[in-house]
Amino acid sequence: MENNSTYCKRTPSWQNCIYCPSLLFSTATEFERHIQDKHSIREGSIILCQYGQNGICSALQFGDLRKAGFKYHVREYHLYAKDTTDDWTFYSSSQNLPAVLNDPNKGKQTNFFTKTWGDNFIDKVDIYPSPYLPEITLAHFETYCKKIAKRYRRHCRFKDNVSVKTKTPTVENDCEIPMIFYEQSLPLNDPDVFSKVFPSLSNTEDSSTAIRSLQETLSTYLDVIEMKISKQVALKSDAFFHAMLSHDTIMEQMARAARTVYKTRQNIAHVKKNLTECPLKLISLTRINHNMNNVHDLLKLMGTVQQTQPMIQLLLSTSDYVAALDLISSTQKVLSTRLSGIQAFRHLSPQLTEMKRLIHKMLSNEFQRFIVADLNRPPVDHTDIPERDKIVSIVSGILRLKEFDFLDTFKIEAMTSIQATIKQCVIEIISERDGNTEIVLRGSTADNTSLLCNEGIVFLEKVTPHLINLFNRILSLNNLILEITQMEDITGNESEDVWTPEELISINEKLKKIIVSLSDYCNERCANLIVIKTEKDYVFSDLSQLSKLSLLIDVFSDECEKITGHYSNAMKLALRSFAMKYIQNLHAEHRSQLTNTLNNERWKTADVPYELQNVINKICESGEVPSSRQCDSEVKPDGKFLVINKENYAVVFTVQLLIKILLQYCDATNQSPVIVQYLVHCMLELIRLFNSRCCQLVLGAGAIQSAGLKTISTSNLALVSRSLQVILWLLPIIKALLEKIHSKELSLNGFSNIESDLLSHKQEIENKICIIVSNMLSSQLSGWDAKPPVPSQTFRNISKHLVKLHEALIDILPIEQIRTIYKRVHDNFKDKLREQLTKMNIVANGSPQHGVVTSELTFYLQTLKTLRIINENDTEDNILYDIWLH
């Protein structure tokens, strides 16, 4: 069946419909659906295909089709166009085998089975021209060509003007056998297999028609398979005749081979008798000589092994541990290989093993004593490693044993030295605090000991140089051990146990982990001492001490990282914990202080200290918040206003306190960056507290009860608005400072929210001022009547209210903001006046009442011009034109 592709060569024709050229299909399923919808008719349960010329399918002779059979019909005859150029028929054969065998002219052929099938299977006969046929030349066709040429030219001319009808390509029937029939097994008891073999039985109600259609389909499959089998038999016929032709030749070759083998065996027997037996005796004698030499060498080796123990004692006395261990290893190797069966040495191998164990124990004790002596040297001793040769010999011996427990000893002793150094510094600090009494810290007492704030700074100043010196010594020993691991006599050579790359990597990793763990241990021990365990001890005289402590911790951490190559954040975390608690206490005090100040605030302008004004001036000059060290200590008298960029700001005392706290927090962000995010939270919390309490006390009139005010005046409202403007000016500067110093670590989204809240509060205050004044003007207009005298008492009172409002605001708010407020008041006044004129039925018609209204408004506008609220050049018609508009 593998030659199916050579038999049925098919090209896909489902991409487009021959009779619907405008349609293109991406899948064969779409083409099937198109034929079923557009090129078929349904008669009951039977579907007739009309995909062909004149609406008639060329394959309808296969019987009627139901729904399942229709899909098979489309896939069989319409999805692919059969290429007829390569189809094989009996006309394609070069010779007809039955005709050759039954040729009566040949008679019985004796050499039939010895011929090779092909073109030369039969004798070729030359066929001569027939004497009865004339010889035809090109001259016989000249008359015909001349007559047809004229007709052909005329036909070409007409052909260009006439549309050519496309001939529908004829698609020959082709077959495609489902792949399930090619499988080795065909289990019909499987429902899936059964449905694939008999697809129409499960999808139709008329079983007789389905069985008949299925039988025709299977008959077609059988014919195709028989055709392919016949072709395969024809293709393999050459091999059969070739085997028959080669049979006699193979038999002759086998006979010759048998004769050759017989002669070869005779020659081998002759060579064995004459040339082999005597030399073999010589080889036997040579082997005996060799064995006797081996016995002699073995006896000499036994004598050498007998002297092993005295030699080991001699090497140990000279501290040559590596040579002693190599001698033990080589002797044990010889005992286990070349001297394995000798009874005289049966106890020597256990003795050498015990001796190796004793050497390991002795080396471990020597290493521990050396480490203790080296790490506890006086600080003034700056020698790298004293007695370097001794420690090299000890470590080399331990490494030669491939025993790595000495690294644990190294780690334990290093931790003990670190602990002793830290404890000594703590004892000195506590003794200075409690007098010269003797203090002894043992066990958990040393772990539970904590230092005060200022003592933490002294402790770090004392302990840092000692610990750095100790880490330098530890690192020197660590590097020495790494150098020893690279020596060839330690890692072995070709004749000894060689260290694997995994073992070398393992010891390097262990040494790195020891250094890392020692660094973490040192930082954690110091951090436990710095962290304060009682809240009463979180006391600093100022934030400079916190800055100094942070600087000492940075220096200590950087030095440890430079020496060990490992960064430990234990000290930084301790500093953060300490600073957080300190700032929490400080922030609680500031929050309480700000709340009390707000509750007692009288909402009047407070004098500005020169110290605060000086800081604001530096901010205006540089655009940045200065540190506390950059501020001048010069003393000058206080000012009445807070001057920002040459503009006066009247502020209350609470705002001054809030500014001082915020500047103090800004200074803390410069000194202690580990707590910046919390400081940002604290600043936003204080600003949010100030904003909300101002709203409650002023807009909500809470200050009447808390501070004992009689009423909330417009000057109080204006003062709050001006104070909020100061905070709004300071917020971007603080945000810029935080972004410059800690741009990546911080989240500053809260600044936008609090700025929006402050602007909203400021707008509410302006609205409140406008509402108060507008209500007073509306109350005056409600009792006004358009009659002489002019100006009336109503408009005189309105002018007084406007003048009082201006007097209350002029010393607090800038002139632009005042004009904005008056513009809104003026717009509200025009709306109320328009309503009043509508009620009084007064229009701009030149009547006496219209003249009275005009005179009143002229007096009103003159008041606004006197207050410089409106432009003096604007005419009255331009300002009051919309009053008469409905």
Protein Blocks (a to p, Z undefined) as FASTA:
>chain_A
ZZmmmmmccddfklpcfklmmbccfbfklmmmmmmmmmcccehjaccdfbdehhiafklm
nopadfklmmmmmmmmmmpccdfklpccfklpmbdfklmmmmmklopafklmmpccdjkl
pccddddddfkbccddfklmmmmmmmmmmmmmmmmmmmmmpccddddddddddddddfkl
mpmbdcfkbmklmmmmmmmlmmcfblmlmmmmmmmmmmmmmmmmmmmmmmmmmmmmmmmm
mmmmmmmmmmmmmmmmmmmmmmmmmmmmmmmmmmmmmmmmmmmmmmmmmmmmmmmmmmmm
mmmmmmmmmmmmmmmmnopaklmmmmmmmmmmmmmmmmmmpmklmmmmmmmmmmmmmmmm
mmmmmmmmmmmmmmmgcfklmcfbehkllmmmmmmmmmmnopaklmmmmmmmmmmmmmmm
mmmmmmmmmmmmnojadcddehjllmmpccdfklmmmmmmmmmmmmmmmmmmmmmmmmmm
mmmmmpmklnopfklccddfklmmmmmmmmmmmmmmmmmmmmmmmmmmmpccbfklmccf
blklmmmmmmmmmmmmmmmmmmnopacfklmmmmmmmmmmmmmmmmmmmmmmmmmmmmmp
goiacdddfklmmmmmmmmmnopacdfklpccbdcdddfbdceehiacdddfklmmmmmm
mmmmmmmmmmmmmlmmmmmmmmmmmmmmmmmmmmmmmmnommmmmnopabdcfklmmmmm
mmmmmmmmmmmmmmmmmmmmmmmlpccklmmmmmmmmmmmmmmmmmmmmmmmmmmmmmmm
mmgccddddddfklmmmmmmmmmmmmmmmmmmcfklmmmmmmmmmmmmmmmmmmmmmmno
pacehpaklmmmmmmmmmmmmmmmmnomacfkbcfklmmmmmmpZZ
